[in-house]
Amino acid sequence: MDSSGEVQERFFDQGYLKFNDQTGTYIEKFNSAQHQLENKTGLAISDELQHMITRYLNL
């Protein structure tokens, strides 16, 4: 994990995610495919969804 005020970066066994509040790019580790992501609403996720994601990732 790496982060700054503008850009967040996350490293996973399966790939790499670089994102900000509006857009992101996920790069697959094994075939280097890139997936463009966009926050179309411009809104942060709800606290409930954030909690569910955190619980899932910590399993």
C-alpha positions as CSV (number, residue, x, y, z in Angstrom):
1,M,0.0,0.0,0.0
2,D,1.2,3.5,-0.8
3,S,-0.8,6.7,-0.6
4,S,-0.5,10.5,-0.9
5,G,-3.1,13.3,-0.9
6,E,-3.8,12.8,-4.6
7,V,-3.2,9.2,-5.5
8,Q,-3.7,5.9,-3.7
9,E,-1.9,2.7,-4.7
10,R,-2.6,-0.9,-3.6
11,F,-0.6,-4.0,-4.4
12,F,-2.2,-7.4,-4.5
13,D,-1.1,-11.0,-5.3
14,Q,-3.2,-10.7,-8.5
15,G,-2.2,-7.2,-9.5
16,Y,-1.9,-3.5,-8.8
17,L,-4.5,-0.8,-8.3
18,K,-3.8,3.0,-8.7
19,F,-6.7,5.4,-8.0
20,N,-8.0,8.7,-6.8
21,D,-11.5,9.9,-5.9
22,Q,-12.7,9.9,-9.5
23,T,-10.8,7.3,-11.6
24,G,-8.6,4.3,-11.2
25,T,-6.6,1.6,-13.1
26,Y,-6.2,-2.0,-12.2
27,I,-3.3,-3.9,-13.8
28,E,-3.4,-7.6,-13.8
29,K,-0.1,-9.2,-12.7
30,F,0.0,-12.2,-14.9
31,N,-1.2,-10.9,-18.3
32,S,-0.8,-7.1,-17.8
33,A,-4.4,-6.4,-18.8
34,Q,-5.5,-3.0,-17.7
35,H,-9.0,-2.2,-16.4
36,Q,-10.1,1.4,-16.3
37,L,-12.4,2.3,-13.4
38,E,-14.5,5.4,-12.9
39,N,-16.5,6.7,-10.0
40,K,-19.5,7.9,-12.0
41,T,-21.4,9.4,-9.1
42,G,-18.4,11.3,-7.7
43,L,-19.5,10.2,-4.2
44,A,-17.6,8.2,-1.6
45,I,-18.9,4.8,-0.7
46,S,-21.2,4.6,2.3
47,D,-19.9,3.7,5.8
48,E,-21.8,0.4,5.7
49,L,-20.2,-0.6,2.4
50,Q,-16.8,0.5,3.6
51,H,-17.2,-1.7,6.7
52,M,-18.3,-4.7,4.7
53,I,-15.4,-4.4,2.3
54,T,-12.9,-4.0,5.2
55,R,-14.3,-7.1,6.9
56,Y,-14.1,-9.1,3.6
57,L,-10.5,-8.0,3.0
58,N,-9.4,-8.9,6.6
59,L,-10.8,-12.5,6.4
